[in-house]
Amino acid sequence: EQGMDWITATTYSDLEPEENIIEFYKDKDVNVVIPQAGAFSYYTDWVESPQTGYLKQEKILWETFLTKELPNPLQSEINGNDKRAIAGMSMSATSALVLAEHNPGFYNAVGSFSGCAATSRPFPNMFANLTVNRGGGNTTQMWGPQGGEYNVYNDGLVNANNLRESEVYVSANSGLPGMSDMGSSKIESQGLSGAAQGSSTLIIEGGIIEAAANSCTHDLKAKMDSQGIDADWNFRPTGTHSWPGWRKDLSESWPTFARGLGLPS
């Protein structure tokens, strides 16, 4: 959906192999499973489906599907060994944390790239609402009223204590533009006007979003540190809410995933 999937966004011919999901994982002895739907859904079980836009299903039960219905048939099909990890970027970074928290120990490793764990407090809830609005819904349809029992149940910051059974990798950029966000880095591939437009969107919109994600991520670190829960934290000094950082996360998160899956890093 939207051309935003990992295959589309990481398999450019001019990328380094460690930033190409197929090239990076092909010799890692893992099966990589990528859902090819779920835009603006937070990969959660909704209270009420909007039945419009990207959220047209009569019932939206992504968590049930991903954690209850898919794992056993999938493990049988791929001859799995009962080891698993989960990762996501942006919206689905929150989802990765929450699905792991709802199922302690189910995922041996968890990766959150530029996400916001909190969702039940006013400011983070507003950002979550902006996301699902783009798909045709709102957070009340998704999790009930802000601060309500089901909303709090789906707050990745509140429930961070449940991550202690997994290896955890969390990254966030600062929101300040880096070299890959500048228009000069895109002129060859997008032309002058396309590079200028794309760069301004990244620097302004992507910078604001990533700065908010960075603040959320520091809140998560403070919570996990206070509870003695270890994680691998990757706070980059530059970078916006965009694919250059997430492509780096493929290789930079691998030691965490390898440790959780019992594989060489």
FIPA-385010 format. One line per 5 residues: number of its first residue (from 0); their letters; for each residue z, x, y of N, C-alpha, C. Coordinates in pm, 1 decimal, decimal comma. Example, Ala and Ser with C-alpha at 12.3 -4.5 7.8 and 13.67 -1.06 7.14 Angstrom:
% residues 2
0 = AS = 780,0 1319,0 -569,0 780,0 1230,0 -450,0 780,0 1320,0 -330,0; 708,0 1285,0 -225,0 714,0 1367,0 -106,0 787,0 1290,0 3,0 .
This chain:
% residues 265
0 = EQGMD = 0,0 82,9 -119,6 0,0 0,0 0,0 0,0 87,0 125,5; -88,4 56,3 219,2 -97,3 125,1 348,4 -141,7 270,6 337,3; -182,8 316,0 220,3 -218,0 457,0 205,7 -100,6 550,0 227,1; 20,1 500,5 198,6 141,6 578,2 225,4 204,9 634,4 99,1; 134,0 628,0 -13,0 194,4 673,8 -138,3 187,7 825,5 -148,9 .
5 = WITAT = 267,9 879,2 -240,2 280,0 1024,2 -255,4 148,5 1089,6 -295,8; 69,1 1023,6 -380,3 -57,6 1083,9 -422,9 -151,0 1097,6 -302,9; -169,5 989,4 -228,0 -260,1 991,5 -113,2 -217,0 1093,4 -9,4; -87,3 1102,3 14,9 -36,7 1181,5 126,2 -13,3 1328,6 93,6; -27,7 1368,7 -33,0 2,5 1508,8 -66,1 -111,1 1582,4 -136,1 .
10 = TYSDL = -223,5 1518,9 -157,1 -327,7 1584,8 -237,3 -446,6 1629,5 -152,8; -423,1 1660,9 -24,4 -529,4 1717,9 58,6 -566,4 1856,3 4,9; -692,3 1889,9 16,1 -738,7 2016,6 -40,8 -681,3 2138,6 30,7; -641,6 2121,9 160,1 -594,8 2239,5 233,7 -443,8 2259,4 227,4; -372,8 2179,9 145,2 -228,3 2196,1 132,1 -195,5 2303,7 29,7 .
15 = EPEEN = -81,6 2365,4 48,7 -33,3 2461,6 -50,4 5,6 2387,0 -178,7; -4,3 2452,9 -295,7 27,7 2385,1 -421,8 167,9 2325,1 -424,1; 264,3 2389,1 -357,3 400,2 2336,3 -359,9 415,7 2209,8 -274,8; 311,6 2174,5 -197,3 315,7 2052,1 -117,8 226,8 1942,8 -177,0; 167,1 1970,2 -290,4 79,5 1876,0 -359,8 154,7 1825,6 -483,0 .
20 = IIEFY = 182,6 1695,8 -488,1 271,8 1644,5 -592,0 216,9 1668,5 -732,1; 85,9 1660,7 -748,8 27,2 1682,7 -881,8 36,7 1830,1 -919,8; -2,8 1916,9 -827,4 2,4 2060,2 -854,8 145,9 2107,3 -876,7; 238,2 2054,2 -798,1 375,9 2102,4 -807,5 440,8 2062,5 -939,6; 423,1 1938,1 -980,2 496,4 1888,8 -1097,1 425,4 1911,4 -1230,3 .
25 = KDKDV = 300,0 1954,0 -1228,9 224,0 1955,9 -1353,7 279,7 2053,2 -1457,0; 354,7 2155,9 -1413,4 411,1 2250,8 -1510,3 563,2 2242,5 -1517,6; 621,9 2132,8 -1470,6 767,4 2121,7 -1462,2 830,1 2050,6 -1582,4; 750,3 2004,3 -1677,4 803,9 1938,6 -1797,4 881,6 1811,5 -1762,6; 829,8 1736,7 -1664,0 887,5 1606,9 -1630,3 775,1 1503,9 -1621,0 .
30 = NVVIP = 810,4 1378,8 -1638,7 719,9 1267,8 -1612,2 754,5 1211,5 -1474,7; 654,9 1200,6 -1388,1 676,0 1149,5 -1253,0 621,7 1007,6 -1245,8; 708,4 914,1 -1213,8 673,3 771,5 -1209,7 677,1 724,5 -1065,1; 565,9 670,7 -1014,8 557,1 629,7 -874,7 519,4 481,4 -866,9; 611,1 393,9 -826,9 573,5 253,6 -805,8 468,4 244,1 -695,4 .
35 = QAGAF = 362,9 169,3 -720,7 253,6 158,8 -624,5 259,1 26,3 -548,0; 377,5 -18,2 -514,0 397,1 -139,8 -434,9 539,2 -133,9 -380,4; 578,7 -237,9 -308,5 716,0 -245,6 -258,9 732,5 -214,9 -112,5; 621,5 -212,9 -34,9 632,2 -184,1 108,2 729,4 -279,7 175,8; 817,6 -224,0 257,6 912,6 -299,7 340,3 1014,9 -379,9 259,5 .
40 = SYYTD = 1031,5 -348,4 132,2 1121,0 -425,9 45,4 1257,1 -362,2 26,5; 1272,1 -234,5 63,4 1391,8 -155,6 32,5 1418,8 -147,0 -118,0; 1322,4 -183,0 -199,0 1337,1 -176,8 -345,2 1470,5 -236,9 -390,3; 1502,4 -351,4 -335,4 1629,5 -417,2 -362,1 1605,2 -558,5 -414,1; 1709,6 -624,5 -457,0 1702,5 -765,5 -495,8 1732,9 -850,5 -373,0 .
45 = WVESP = 1635,8 -929,5 -329,9 1649,6 -1010,0 -209,4 1723,1 -1140,2 -236,8; 1799,0 -1185,6 -139,0 1865,4 -1316,1 -146,9 1761,6 -1427,4 -141,2; 1663,0 -1411,6 -52,1 1560,3 -1514,0 -31,2 1429,4 -1445,7 2,8; 1320,5 -1480,8 -62,0 1191,4 -1420,2 -33,6 1126,4 -1485,1 87,9; 1073,4 -1403,5 181,1 1000,2 -1459,8 294,7 870,4 -1528,2 252,5 .
50 = QTGYL = 814,2 -1483,2 138,9 688,5 -1534,9 85,0 576,9 -1528,1 188,8; 570,6 -1417,9 261,5 465,6 -1395,9 360,4 444,6 -1246,3 378,0; 333,2 -1209,7 442,9 305,6 -1068,9 468,4 303,9 -986,1 340,9; 374,1 -872,8 342,7 383,7 -788,6 223,6 485,4 -843,3 122,9; 558,9 -945,7 160,7 671,3 -996,1 80,8 641,1 -1136,7 33,0 .
55 = KQEKI = 530,6 -1149,1 -40,6 479,1 -1280,6 -79,3 534,0 -1331,7 -211,5; 601,0 -1246,3 -287,2 648,0 -1288,4 -418,5 750,0 -1401,8 -405,3; 750,9 -1489,4 -503,9 848,3 -1599,7 -502,5 990,0 -1545,9 -511,4; 1008,6 -1441,1 -592,7 1136,7 -1372,4 -601,3 1110,7 -1222,7 -589,0; 1192,7 -1155,3 -510,2 1180,8 -1010,0 -494,1 1301,4 -946,9 -560,9 .
60 = LWETF = 1277,7 -884,6 -676,1 1386,0 -830,8 -758,1 1353,4 -687,4 -799,5; 1333,1 -601,6 -699,8 1294,8 -464,4 -729,6 1405,3 -387,2 -801,9; 1529,6 -404,8 -760,4 1637,5 -330,4 -827,0 1647,7 -369,6 -973,7; 1639,6 -498,5 -1001,6 1643,4 -544,2 -1140,4 1530,5 -481,0 -1220,5; 1410,6 -478,0 -1162,5 1296,4 -420,2 -1232,2 1315,4 -271,1 -1257,3 .
65 = LTKEL = 1351,8 -196,3 -1151,3 1357,5 -50,5 -1161,6 1474,5 0,5 -1244,1; 1585,6 -72,2 -1246,3 1704,8 -20,8 -1315,0 1736,9 -93,3 -1445,7; 1683,6 -213,2 -1464,9 1717,5 -289,9 -1585,6 1598,1 -315,1 -1677,0; 1481,7 -345,5 -1619,3 1366,9 -386,8 -1701,0 1273,6 -271,7 -1737,2; 1250,7 -179,6 -1645,2 1153,9 -72,7 -1668,4 1205,2 43,8 -1752,5 .
70 = PNPLQ = 1329,6 91,0 -1735,2 1369,2 218,4 -1797,1 1352,5 226,4 -1948,8; 1397,3 127,5 -2023,7 1389,9 138,7 -2169,9 1247,0 139,0 -2222,8; 1160,1 44,8 -2182,4 1020,7 52,0 -2228,0 951,5 181,0 -2183,4; 981,1 225,9 -2062,4 919,9 348,2 -2013,0 965,5 468,0 -2094,7; 1095,1 475,9 -2120,5 1146,9 589,3 -2197,5 1085,3 594,1 -2336,2 .
75 = SEING = 1066,9 476,5 -2395,7 1003,7 470,3 -2527,5 858,7 517,2 -2520,6; 787,8 475,0 -2417,2 645,6 507,8 -2402,8 623,8 657,3 -2381,5; 710,1 721,1 -2303,0 690,0 863,1 -2270,1 774,1 955,0 -2358,5; 843,9 897,1 -2456,8 930,6 975,6 -2544,1 1033,8 1052,0 -2461,7; 1101,9 978,9 -2372,3 1198,5 1039,9 -2282,1 1326,3 1081,1 -2351,7 .
80 = NDKRA = 1409,6 1156,4 -2279,8 1531,9 1211,4 -2340,1 1659,1 1157,6 -2272,7; 1647,1 1043,2 -2204,5 1761,1 978,4 -2139,6 1810,5 1053,6 -2017,0; 1729,6 1147,4 -1967,9 1757,2 1213,3 -1840,4 1664,5 1151,9 -1737,0; 1716,5 1125,5 -1617,6 1630,1 1068,5 -1514,9 1680,3 1104,7 -1375,2; 1588,1 1104,4 -1281,4 1619,6 1130,1 -1140,6 1543,7 1029,3 -1056,4 .
85 = IAGMS = 1587,2 1012,7 -932,7 1521,8 920,4 -841,7 1517,1 983,7 -703,5; 1408,2 960,1 -631,5 1395,2 1014,8 -496,4 1308,7 922,3 -413,0; 1328,3 928,0 -283,0 1245,2 850,4 -192,6 1251,2 907,8 -53,4; 1154,3 867,2 30,1 1151,8 910,6 169,7 1155,6 787,4 259,7; 1214,5 805,5 377,4 1223,7 699,0 477,3 1297,7 578,6 419,4 .
90 = MSATS = 1236,0 460,2 419,2 1302,3 341,5 365,3 1352,6 364,6 223,5; 1267,1 421,2 139,0 1304,8 435,4 -1,0 1403,7 548,8 -24,9; 1430,5 631,3 78,4 1540,3 727,7 68,0 1672,8 654,2 59,8; 1685,5 549,3 140,8 1803,5 462,3 132,3 1810,4 398,2 -4,4; 1697,2 350,3 -52,8 1692,3 283,6 -183,9 1737,5 376,7 -295,4 .
95 = ALVLA = 1691,9 502,3 -291,1 1729,2 597,2 -396,2 1880,3 613,9 -402,3; 1943,6 626,7 -286,4 2089,9 640,5 -282,9 2157,4 515,7 -338,1; 2113,1 398,2 -292,2 2180,2 273,8 -329,7 2161,6 241,5 -477,8; 2041,8 261,5 -531,6 2020,4 234,7 -674,1 2108,2 326,4 -759,2; 2124,3 451,1 -715,7 2212,8 543,1 -788,6 2358,4 500,0 -776,3 .
100 = EHNPG = 2397,9 451,1 -658,8 2536,3 408,7 -637,7 2569,6 283,2 -717,1; 2472,1 195,5 -732,2 2494,4 73,4 -810,7 2501,2 101,4 -960,3; 2451,5 217,8 -999,9 2446,5 254,0 -1142,9 2498,6 396,9 -1159,8; 2628,5 419,4 -1137,6 2682,6 555,9 -1140,5 2650,9 628,4 -1271,4; 2595,6 748,5 -1258,2 2563,3 829,0 -1374,7 2429,7 797,3 -1438,2 .
105 = FYNAV = 2366,0 688,0 -1399,0 2236,4 650,0 -1457,1 2129,2 751,2 -1419,5; 2135,5 800,9 -1296,1 2042,5 903,8 -1249,7 2115,7 1037,7 -1245,9; 2061,0 1135,1 -1315,8 2121,8 1267,3 -1318,6 2104,4 1340,7 -1186,3; 2002,8 1302,8 -1110,0 1980,7 1363,7 -978,8 1922,6 1259,8 -884,7; 1954,6 1275,0 -756,4 1912,7 1179,9 -653,9 1861,8 1257,3 -533,2 .
110 = GSFSG = 1748,9 1213,7 -476,6 1694,7 1276,8 -357,0 1671,3 1175,9 -246,7; 1721,5 1207,1 -128,6 1703,4 1121,6 -11,7 1639,5 1203,6 98,9; 1516,0 1167,8 137,1 1441,1 1243,4 237,5 1426,9 1157,8 363,8; 1494,1 1195,4 471,0 1483,2 1125,8 600,6 1521,2 978,7 591,4; 1631,3 950,4 527,5 1676,4 812,2 515,4 1798,6 784,6 600,8 .
115 = CAATS = 1842,8 660,0 595,5 1967,8 620,1 661,4 2050,2 543,9 558,8; 2156,8 606,5 511,2 2236,8 545,9 404,6 2301,9 416,1 450,6; 2353,6 414,5 573,6 2425,0 296,6 623,4 2326,9 183,7 651,5; 2366,6 61,2 618,9 2283,0 -55,2 650,1 2363,9 -175,0 698,4; 2496,4 -171,6 687,0 2575,7 -290,2 719,7 2633,2 -288,2 860,6 .
120 = RPFPN = 2627,1 -172,7 928,2 2676,9 -164,6 1065,3 2565,0 -204,6 1162,3; 2599,6 -243,7 1285,3 2499,3 -300,6 1376,3 2377,0 -212,8 1400,5; 2396,2 -85,7 1438,8 2281,0 -2,5 1473,5 2191,8 26,2 1352,6; 2247,7 73,4 1238,9 2161,4 93,7 1121,8 2099,1 -37,1 1071,6; 2173,0 -146,9 1080,7 2117,3 -274,9 1037,8 1997,9 -314,1 1123,9 .
125 = MFANL = 2004,1 -279,8 1252,5 1891,7 -307,6 1341,1 1768,4 -229,9 1296,2; 1785,6 -101,9 1259,6 1672,4 -22,7 1212,7 1616,8 -78,0 1081,6; 1704,6 -118,0 990,7 1658,0 -178,4 865,7 1580,8 -306,3 894,7; 1628,5 -383,2 990,7 1561,9 -509,2 1024,9 1423,4 -482,4 1083,3; 1410,0 -378,3 1166,4 1279,2 -342,3 1220,8 1181,6 -308,2 1109,0 .
130 = TVNRG = 1232,7 -241,5 1005,9 1146,7 -204,9 892,7 1098,0 -328,1 818,8; 1188,6 -415,9 779,0 1146,9 -531,8 699,0 1070,6 -633,2 783,2; 1093,9 -634,5 914,7 1013,7 -720,2 1002,9 865,6 -689,6 989,7; 832,5 -562,3 973,1 691,9 -521,7 961,1 628,3 -578,4 834,7; 709,8 -610,5 736,3 657,2 -668,4 613,7 659,8 -820,0 612,3 .
135 = GGNTT = 720,6 -880,5 714,2 724,5 -1026,0 722,2 860,1 -1087,4 694,1; 966,0 -1005,7 684,2 1097,7 -1059,0 651,7 1204,3 -1009,9 746,5; 1330,1 -1036,0 712,6 1442,6 -986,0 791,3 1557,8 -952,6 697,4; 1656,4 -880,6 749,3 1764,6 -832,6 663,9 1856,1 -945,3 615,7; 1861,2 -1057,4 686,1 1941,2 -1169,8 637,9 1878,4 -1228,5 511,8 .
140 = QMWGP = 1745,8 -1236,9 508,9 1677,3 -1281,4 386,9 1696,5 -1180,3 274,8; 1707,8 -1053,9 311,2 1718,1 -949,0 210,5 1859,5 -937,9 154,0; 1959,6 -925,3 241,8 2096,7 -896,8 198,2 2201,0 -995,6 250,4; 2156,3 -1106,7 307,0 2252,6 -1199,4 364,9 2299,2 -1149,5 500,7; 2402,2 -1211,0 557,5 2445,1 -1175,9 692,9 2497,3 -1033,2 703,7 .
145 = QGGEY = 2473,4 -973,6 820,2 2524,0 -838,7 846,3 2674,8 -834,6 827,6; 2721,9 -736,4 750,1 2864,2 -722,1 724,1 2916,3 -811,4 614,7; 2828,2 -896,5 559,2 2869,1 -982,0 448,4 2885,1 -902,2 319,7; 2938,5 -965,7 216,9 2970,8 -895,2 92,1 2848,8 -828,4 29,8; 2735,7 -899,3 23,1 2617,4 -842,9 -41,1 2554,0 -735,3 47,2 .
150 = NVYND = 2560,7 -752,4 178,6 2512,1 -649,7 269,7 2591,4 -520,3 252,3; 2722,0 -529,7 247,7 2807,2 -412,2 229,6 2785,8 -349,0 92,4; 2763,1 -431,8 -9,4 2735,4 -381,9 -143,9 2611,1 -292,4 -144,1; 2516,5 -321,0 -54,5 2392,5 -243,9 -46,7 2393,7 -137,8 62,9; 2511,8 -103,0 111,6 2526,1 0,5 213,3 2551,6 134,4 144,3 .
155 = GLVNA = 2457,2 226,9 157,0 2467,3 355,4 88,7 2575,5 446,2 142,1; 2618,8 423,4 265,0 2728,3 503,4 320,4 2862,0 453,4 268,5; 2882,0 324,1 271,2 3007,6 264,7 223,6 3033,8 303,4 79,0; 2929,0 305,1 -2,7 2944,6 324,4 -146,9 2910,3 465,6 -193,9; 2912,4 562,0 -100,5 2874,0 699,2 -133,5 2961,7 761,1 -241,7 .
160 = NNLRE = 3083,5 712,2 -258,3 3172,7 766,2 -361,2 3111,4 758,6 -500,6; 3019,5 663,4 -521,1 2958,5 645,1 -652,4 2851,0 748,5 -684,1; 2826,7 842,2 -593,2 2726,8 945,9 -617,1 2785,0 1068,9 -686,0; 2914,6 1071,6 -711,9 2976,9 1193,9 -760,5 2933,3 1230,8 -901,5; 2870,1 1139,9 -975,0 2824,2 1172,1 -1110,5 2681,7 1226,7 -1113,0 .
165 = SEVYV = 2617,7 1240,2 -997,1 2479,3 1287,8 -989,2 2470,3 1414,0 -905,6; 2367,8 1494,0 -933,1 2330,4 1601,2 -841,5 2255,2 1535,7 -725,2; 2286,8 1574,9 -601,8 2231,5 1505,7 -485,7 2167,2 1605,6 -389,7; 2045,7 1571,9 -344,7 1974,7 1647,8 -242,2 1944,8 1552,8 -126,9; 1979,3 1593,1 -4,2 1954,9 1509,6 112,5 1893,5 1594,4 222,5 .
170 = SANSG = 1784,9 1546,4 281,7 1720,5 1620,4 389,0 1700,3 1531,8 511,2; 1691,1 1596,2 626,7 1655,1 1528,1 751,0 1606,1 1632,3 849,5; 1504,1 1596,7 924,0 1458,2 1680,8 1033,4 1536,8 1643,8 1158,9; 1519,8 1721,9 1264,8 1597,1 1697,5 1386,7 1536,4 1588,8 1474,1; 1405,6 1563,9 1458,4 1335,7 1473,9 1548,4 1257,1 1549,0 1654,5 .
175 = LPGMS = 1289,6 1677,0 1677,5 1214,2 1759,6 1770,7 1082,4 1801,5 1706,1; 971,2 1794,0 1778,8 842,4 1826,2 1716,1 832,7 1970,9 1672,5; 777,6 1990,4 1553,5 748,0 2124,4 1504,5 598,8 2150,4 1514,6; 554,1 2266,1 1467,0 413,0 2302,5 1478,2 322,6 2199,9 1410,3; 365,6 2144,9 1296,5 281,0 2049,7 1224,0 269,9 1915,8 1293,9 .
180 = DMGSS = 353,9 1890,9 1395,7 347,5 1765,7 1470,5 258,3 1776,1 1593,7; 222,7 1897,2 1631,2 144,3 1917,6 1752,1 -2,6 1883,3 1730,0; -66,9 1833,7 1834,3 -206,9 1795,0 1823,8 -297,8 1909,5 1785,3; -264,6 2031,3 1827,5 -349,8 2145,9 1797,6 -363,5 2170,8 1649,0; -265,3 2126,3 1570,7 -271,0 2148,6 1425,9 -361,1 2048,1 1355,9 .
185 = KIESQ = -409,7 1946,2 1428,9 -486,7 1838,8 1367,2 -628,5 1826,0 1421,5; -664,9 1911,0 1519,2 -796,6 1898,0 1581,8 -908,8 1915,4 1480,5; -895,4 2014,0 1391,9 -1002,3 2041,4 1295,3 -1026,2 1923,5 1202,3; -919,1 1857,3 1157,1 -934,1 1748,7 1060,4 -956,4 1612,6 1125,0; -904,3 1591,1 1248,8 -909,7 1458,2 1309,6 -991,6 1452,1 1437,6 .
190 = GLSGA = -1039,0 1565,2 1488,2 -1107,7 1565,9 1616,1 -1007,6 1563,3 1730,3; -1057,2 1589,7 1852,4 -968,4 1602,7 1966,5 -894,9 1472,9 1998,8; -967,2 1359,8 2007,2 -902,1 1233,4 2044,1 -807,3 1185,9 1934,5; -849,2 1198,8 1807,7 -763,0 1157,7 1697,3 -638,2 1242,0 1688,8; -653,7 1372,1 1712,6 -537,5 1461,7 1708,4 -439,7 1428,9 1820,0 .
195 = AQGSS = -492,5 1400,1 1940,8 -405,1 1367,6 2053,6 -328,5 1238,7 2029,2; -397,9 1136,1 1978,0 -332,0 1007,9 1952,1 -228,9 1020,5 1841,2; -266,9 1085,7 1731,6 -173,7 1100,9 1619,7 -51,7 1182,5 1656,7; -73,0 1287,5 1736,0 37,6 1373,4 1775,0 135,8 1300,0 1865,2; 84,7 1220,8 1960,7 174,7 1148,7 2050,4 257,9 1046,8 1975,2 .
200 = TLIIE = 197,6 981,3 1874,3 272,8 884,8 1793,2 384,3 954,5 1716,2; 352,7 1069,8 1655,3 453,4 1144,3 1580,1 566,9 1190,4 1670,1; 531,1 1247,3 1785,0 632,1 1306,7 1871,0 723,7 1200,6 1930,6; 666,9 1086,5 1972,6 748,6 983,2 2037,4 815,7 893,9 1933,1; 734,8 818,6 1858,9 792,5 724,8 1761,9 861,1 799,3 1647,9 .
205 = GGIIE = 787,8 895,6 1588,5 844,0 969,5 1475,9 965,2 1051,5 1514,0; 967,2 1100,1 1638,6 1082,7 1177,8 1684,3 1207,1 1092,8 1697,6; 1190,9 972,6 1753,8 1304,8 882,4 1770,9 1359,5 836,8 1635,9; 1269,0 799,1 1546,2 1311,9 751,5 1414,2 1384,6 862,4 1338,6; 1328,6 983,7 1345,6 1390,3 1093,4 1269,2 1523,8 1134,8 1329,1 .
210 = AAANS = 1535,6 1128,5 1461,3 1664,6 1159,1 1523,7 1771,0 1061,3 1475,8; 1733,7 933,1 1461,2 1827,6 833,3 1409,2 1861,4 862,4 1263,1; 1759,7 899,9 1183,4 1784,2 934,6 1043,2 1873,8 1057,1 1032,5; 1854,8 1152,3 1122,6 1937,6 1272,6 1123,6 2083,6 1237,0 1150,4; 2106,5 1148,3 1246,1 2243,4 1104,7 1276,3 2305,2 1034,6 1155,5 .
215 = CTHDL = 2227,0 945,8 1092,7 2274,9 877,3 971,7 2310,6 976,9 862,1; 2227,6 1079,6 848,1 2248,2 1177,7 742,0 2373,0 1260,4 767,2; 2400,9 1292,2 891,7 2526,3 1361,3 923,1 2647,1 1272,3 891,6; 2634,2 1141,1 913,9 2742,5 1048,6 876,7 2765,6 1051,4 725,8; 2654,9 1054,4 649,8 2666,6 1058,6 503,9 2732,6 1189,2 459,5 .
220 = KAKMD = 2694,2 1298,6 521,4 2755,0 1427,6 485,6 2905,2 1426,4 514,0; 2943,7 1373,6 629,6 3086,2 1367,5 663,0 3162,3 1283,8 560,6; 3103,2 1172,3 517,6 3168,6 1085,1 419,9 3181,7 1155,7 284,9; 3074,0 1217,9 239,2 3077,1 1282,7 108,4 3167,6 1406,2 110,3; 3164,0 1482,1 219,6 3253,8 1597,6 230,8 3399,9 1552,9 225,1 .
225 = SQGID = 3430,2 1443,5 292,7 3569,3 1395,6 296,8 3617,7 1350,0 160,4; 3523,3 1311,6 72,8 3558,6 1264,9 -60,3 3537,0 1371,9 -166,4; 3501,9 1492,1 -123,6 3484,6 1602,2 -217,6 3363,4 1588,5 -307,1; 3257,8 1524,7 -257,5 3135,2 1506,1 -335,8 3033,4 1608,8 -290,4; 2990,3 1693,9 -381,3 2895,6 1799,5 -347,7 2754,1 1744,6 -334,3 .
230 = ADWNF = 2675,1 1806,8 -248,9 2533,5 1775,3 -234,4 2464,4 1896,3 -174,8; 2334,0 1903,3 -191,8 2252,4 2004,8 -128,0 2193,1 1943,2 -1,6; 2235,2 1994,1 114,5 2194,7 1938,0 244,2 2087,7 2025,8 306,5; 1982,7 1962,6 357,4 1872,2 2036,2 419,7 1844,7 1974,5 556,6; 1911,4 2028,6 658,7 1889,6 1983,7 796,1 1791,7 2080,1 862,8 .
235 = RPTGT = 1671,0 2035,1 889,0 1569,3 2121,1 949,0 1580,3 2116,6 1101,3; 1560,0 2229,1 1169,2 1576,4 2233,3 1315,1 1466,7 2161,2 1391,7; 1351,9 2140,4 1328,4 1243,3 2066,5 1392,6 1182,6 1971,0 1290,2; 1095,8 1883,8 1337,4 1024,2 1792,3 1249,2 1050,7 1647,2 1283,4; 946,3 1565,8 1271,8 955,5 1423,5 1300,6 958,4 1343,7 1170,6 .
240 = HSWPG = 954,6 1213,5 1181,9 959,0 1124,3 1065,6 818,3 1114,8 1007,2; 780,6 1217,2 931,3 640,7 1228,5 889,6 628,7 1312,3 762,8; 507,1 1316,6 710,0 484,6 1376,1 579,6 503,9 1527,5 570,2; 481,8 1606,5 674,1 501,7 1751,8 655,7 638,0 1788,3 598,5; 744,8 1726,1 647,0 877,7 1755,5 593,3 894,8 1702,9 452,4 .
245 = WRKDL = 841,3 1584,8 425,8 857,7 1525,7 291,6 778,7 1603,6 187,5; 664,7 1658,6 228,4 591,6 1744,4 134,2 671,7 1870,0 102,0; 741,0 1923,1 200,9 827,9 2038,4 174,0 940,3 2001,3 78,4; 986,0 1876,8 86,1 1095,2 1834,4 -1,1 1058,5 1840,7 -148,9; 930,4 1834,6 -182,1 890,6 1845,1 -322,7 947,9 1972,0 -384,8 .
250 = SESWP = 924,2 2083,8 -319,0 971,7 2210,7 -374,7 1117,3 2238,1 -339,5; 1159,1 2198,8 -218,4 1294,5 2232,8 -174,9 1401,4 2150,4 -246,4; 1364,1 2033,8 -299,2 1459,4 1953,0 -375,8 1460,3 1989,5 -524,3; 1359,7 2065,2 -568,8 1346,7 2088,9 -712,5 1468,3 2157,1 -775,5; 1531,4 2256,8 -713,7 1649,9 2314,5 -778,1 1758,7 2211,2 -807,7 .
255 = TFARG = 1773,6 2113,2 -719,4 1873,1 2007,5 -742,2 1832,6 1921,8 -860,9; 1706,7 1880,5 -863,5 1660,0 1797,3 -974,9 1662,8 1874,0 -1105,9; 1621,5 1999,7 -1101,9 1621,8 2080,4 -1223,9 1762,8 2093,4 -1279,3; 1859,5 2114,1 -1191,7 1998,7 2124,3 -1235,2 2043,5 1994,9 -1301,5; 2011,0 1881,5 -1242,4 2050,2 1754,2 -1299,8 1980,9 1723,4 -1430,9 .
260 = LGLPS = 1854,8 1764,6 -1441,7 1776,5 1734,5 -1562,0 1789,3 1842,3 -1670,0; 1862,3 1949,0 -1638,9 1880,4 2055,1 -1736,9 1755,5 2136,8 -1759,2; 1676,5 2157,9 -1651,8 1551,7 2233,3 -1660,5 1562,3 2359,5 -1576,4; 1479,8 2460,2 -1604,4 1482,2 2581,6 -1522,8 1433,9 2551,2 -1380,4; 1498,2 2611,5 -1282,6 1460,1 2588,4 -1143,2 1360,0 2693,1 -1093,5 .
